[in-house]
Every structure is written in C-alpha cells, then in structure tokens.
Amino acid sequence: MADQDDYSDIPKEVPLEDDYRQDPENVARGHKATLANPNVSDAAKQHSRSVLENEFQENEATETTRTTGSQSKQKDPGNVARGLKASLANEGVSAEAKENAKQKLQEMQ
C-alpha cells in the first residue's frame, strides 16, 4: 500500500524543508526586538548585537537604500514634506521639533 502523500506524480508546491527554514529578515527583526525590550537580560542583548553585526551586517545607510524586488525603500519626498507640515500643525509637537521640521522643509525646497 502506498503512502498517502505518494499517490500522485505531481510534485509538492513547497518542499517540506522550506516549511522549517527561517526567514533571515524575521530573524533580524527578532534580534532587533530583543535589543529594544527592557525586560531582556544584558547577556541576551549582547548575543543579539553580535548576531546582527556578524551575520546580517546591515547598517541604517544600506537598509534605507536596499531594494526588494522592484520596490525601492527610499523615502518619497512628497510624503516627507507632508509629514513635516503635519508636525508644524500638531499642537502636541514641541517648539524645538517644530523649528527642526521648519528647517528641514526649507532645505527640501
């Protein structure tokens, strides 16, 4: 008697080992979350730092310009300007932050 999964000549869409393979982006997100969590021990944070530095070797500069498929992760200048203008109109934003937003808007023009 044949095994239940061996009854067809059609290959499975996803190999079984792919179900258990870790996505590197998710692993990096987990280590970044560990660093941000105040309830995590210093030893665990040090381990996450070393993993991120050694295995992923990403810094903020390459992260913003890295492309995924055909999409670029660079910021849209129109969205940035709208966000800065919203900061100027928001009553909850400090005067210092509003001044900073105003300067950035002037630099963009």
Secondary structure as GFF3:
##gff-version 3
##sequence-region A 1 109
A	DSSP	three_ten_helix	4	6	.	.	.	ID=ss1
A	DSSP	alpha_helix	16	20	.	.	.	ID=ss2
A	DSSP	alpha_helix	24	36	.	.	.	ID=ss3
A	DSSP	alpha_helix	42	51	.	.	.	ID=ss4
A	DSSP	pi_helix	52	56	.	.	.	ID=ss5
A	DSSP	alpha_helix	60	65	.	.	.	ID=ss6
A	DSSP	beta_strand	67	68	.	.	.	ID=ss7
A	DSSP	beta_strand	71	72	.	.	.	ID=ss8
A	DSSP	alpha_helix	77	89	.	.	.	ID=ss9
A	DSSP	alpha_helix	95	108	.	.	.	ID=ss10
###
